Amino acid sequence: MSKTYKYRVCQMQMSRVTFVNGLWQGLQVHEGMDQSQLYNSCPMVWEYLDSAGRDGWVLTGAAQQAVTYGSELANTTSLLFLKKTLDE
């Protein structure tokens, strides 16, 4: 019997998980706020991983990604890849 998996791609900035599968993770609205307030409304990476681990998610990899806007380099983010075995 083959296993089925579900995946999450988490974007991490400033030690906080900001997006999971493209969805904003902060408690503040993403528009019109100071960047530090926006980041501070997102879960710390270790808090997010603790919570995800309790739900059966396993960290399977990590990577760095440069984020650009137009011709300028905006910043570098980390990507975390998690997977979970689905019950069959």
ZADO-1210 file (C-alpha; in nm, 4 decimals, padded with zeros to 6 digits):
<atoms>
<atom x="00.0000" y="00.0000" z="00.0000" code="MET" pos="1"/>
<atom x="00.1506" y="00.3342" z="-00.1029" code="SER" pos="2"/>
<atom x="00.1646" y="00.6315" z="00.1320" code="LYS" pos="3"/>
<atom x="00.0069" y="00.9657" z="00.0482" code="THR" pos="4"/>
<atom x="00.1626" y="01.2905" z="00.1670" code="TYR" pos="5"/>
<atom x="00.0518" y="01.6494" z="00.2093" code="LYS" pos="6"/>
<atom x="00.3097" y="01.9313" z="00.1861" code="TYR" pos="7"/>
<atom x="00.3633" y="02.2814" z="00.3242" code="ARG" pos="8"/>
<atom x="00.6063" y="02.5416" z="00.1962" code="VAL" pos="9"/>
<atom x="00.6737" y="02.7975" z="00.4681" code="CYS" pos="10"/>
<atom x="00.8429" y="03.1317" z="00.4037" code="GLN" pos="11"/>
<atom x="01.0481" y="03.2590" z="00.6951" code="MET" pos="12"/>
<atom x="01.1689" y="03.6157" z="00.7470" code="GLN" pos="13"/>
<atom x="01.3201" y="03.7755" z="01.0581" code="MET" pos="14"/>
<atom x="01.2916" y="03.4386" z="01.2457" code="SER" pos="15"/>
<atom x="00.9158" y="03.4369" z="01.1835" code="ARG" pos="16"/>
<atom x="00.6974" y="03.2234" z="00.9567" code="VAL" pos="17"/>
<atom x="00.5304" y="03.4813" z="00.7316" code="THR" pos="18"/>
<atom x="00.3597" y="03.2697" z="00.4636" code="PHE" pos="19"/>
<atom x="00.2507" y="02.9046" z="00.4442" code="VAL" pos="20"/>
<atom x="00.1569" y="02.7828" z="00.0963" code="ASN" pos="21"/>
<atom x="00.1173" y="03.1478" z="-00.0029" code="GLY" pos="22"/>
<atom x="-00.1157" y="03.2443" z="00.2837" code="LEU" pos="23"/>
<atom x="-00.0175" y="03.5266" z="00.5222" code="TRP" pos="24"/>
<atom x="00.0387" y="03.3970" z="00.8786" code="GLN" pos="25"/>
<atom x="00.0354" y="03.7270" z="01.0651" code="GLY" pos="26"/>
<atom x="-00.2358" y="03.8642" z="01.2882" code="LEU" pos="27"/>
<atom x="-00.2050" y="04.2096" z="01.1292" code="GLN" pos="28"/>
<atom x="-00.3442" y="04.3068" z="00.7896" code="VAL" pos="29"/>
<atom x="-00.0616" y="04.2882" z="00.5353" code="HIS" pos="30"/>
<atom x="-00.1260" y="04.6363" z="00.3902" code="GLU" pos="31"/>
<atom x="-00.0423" y="04.9749" z="00.5388" code="GLY" pos="32"/>
<atom x="00.1541" y="04.8558" z="00.8422" code="MET" pos="33"/>
<atom x="00.5116" y="04.9113" z="00.9528" code="ASP" pos="34"/>
<atom x="00.7200" y="04.6054" z="00.8504" code="GLN" pos="35"/>
<atom x="00.8386" y="04.5351" z="01.2050" code="SER" pos="36"/>
<atom x="00.4757" y="04.5306" z="01.3284" code="GLN" pos="37"/>
<atom x="00.3817" y="04.2981" z="01.0428" code="LEU" pos="38"/>
<atom x="00.6636" y="04.0529" z="01.1179" code="TYR" pos="39"/>
<atom x="00.5977" y="04.0674" z="01.4927" code="ASN" pos="40"/>
<atom x="00.2392" y="03.9532" z="01.4292" code="SER" pos="41"/>
<atom x="00.3658" y="03.6269" z="01.2723" code="CYS" pos="42"/>
<atom x="00.4639" y="03.3178" z="01.4739" code="PRO" pos="43"/>
<atom x="00.8282" y="03.2660" z="01.5672" code="MET" pos="44"/>
<atom x="00.9749" y="02.9786" z="01.3643" code="VAL" pos="45"/>
<atom x="01.0281" y="02.7507" z="01.6675" code="TRP" pos="46"/>
<atom x="00.6701" y="02.8146" z="01.7870" code="GLU" pos="47"/>
<atom x="00.5357" y="02.7348" z="01.4411" code="TYR" pos="48"/>
<atom x="00.7432" y="02.4152" z="01.4112" code="LEU" pos="49"/>
<atom x="00.6399" y="02.2997" z="01.7615" code="ASP" pos="50"/>
<atom x="00.2731" y="02.3480" z="01.6720" code="SER" pos="51"/>
<atom x="00.3078" y="02.1847" z="01.3287" code="ALA" pos="52"/>
<atom x="00.4974" y="01.8899" z="01.4816" code="GLY" pos="53"/>
<atom x="00.2140" y="01.8268" z="01.7269" code="ARG" pos="54"/>
<atom x="-00.0165" y="01.8059" z="01.4223" code="ASP" pos="55"/>
<atom x="00.2050" y="01.5431" z="01.2539" code="GLY" pos="56"/>
<atom x="00.4099" y="01.7681" z="01.0206" code="TRP" pos="57"/>
<atom x="00.7808" y="01.6850" z="00.9722" code="VAL" pos="58"/>
<atom x="01.0474" y="01.9277" z="00.8500" code="LEU" pos="59"/>
<atom x="01.2023" y="01.7710" z="00.5382" code="THR" pos="60"/>
<atom x="01.4199" y="02.0508" z="00.4002" code="GLY" pos="61"/>
<atom x="01.5169" y="02.4171" z="00.3910" code="ALA" pos="62"/>
<atom x="01.6450" y="02.6604" z="00.1278" code="ALA" pos="63"/>
<atom x="01.7339" y="03.0270" z="00.0802" code="GLN" pos="64"/>
<atom x="01.5452" y="03.2395" z="-00.1736" code="GLN" pos="65"/>
<atom x="01.6149" y="03.5907" z="-00.3020" code="ALA" pos="66"/>
<atom x="01.2984" y="03.7988" z="-00.3297" code="VAL" pos="67"/>
<atom x="01.3094" y="04.0747" z="-00.5888" code="THR" pos="68"/>
<atom x="01.0785" y="04.3582" z="-00.6796" code="TYR" pos="69"/>
<atom x="01.1496" y="04.4986" z="-01.0239" code="GLY" pos="70"/>
<atom x="01.5213" y="04.5315" z="-01.0828" code="SER" pos="71"/>
<atom x="01.6168" y="04.5630" z="-00.7126" code="GLU" pos="72"/>
<atom x="01.6901" y="04.2859" z="-00.4656" code="LEU" pos="73"/>
<atom x="01.4467" y="04.3334" z="-00.1766" code="ALA" pos="74"/>
<atom x="01.5718" y="04.0691" z="00.0664" code="ASN" pos="75"/>
<atom x="01.6482" y="03.7036" z="00.1232" code="THR" pos="76"/>
<atom x="01.4015" y="03.4626" z="00.2781" code="THR" pos="77"/>
<atom x="01.4265" y="03.1074" z="00.4002" code="SER" pos="78"/>
<atom x="01.1900" y="02.8376" z="00.2833" code="LEU" pos="79"/>
<atom x="01.0978" y="02.5468" z="00.5084" code="LEU" pos="80"/>
<atom x="00.9459" y="02.2326" z="00.3553" code="PHE" pos="81"/>
<atom x="00.7196" y="02.0180" z="00.5728" code="LEU" pos="82"/>
<atom x="00.5307" y="01.6985" z="00.4949" code="LYS" pos="83"/>
<atom x="00.2642" y="01.4952" z="00.6658" code="LYS" pos="84"/>
<atom x="00.1510" y="01.1405" z="00.6000" code="THR" pos="85"/>
<atom x="-00.2205" y="01.1257" z="00.5284" code="LEU" pos="86"/>
<atom x="-00.4252" y="00.8556" z="00.6955" code="ASP" pos="87"/>
<atom x="-00.5413" y="00.5906" z="00.4535" code="GLU" pos="88"/>
</atoms>
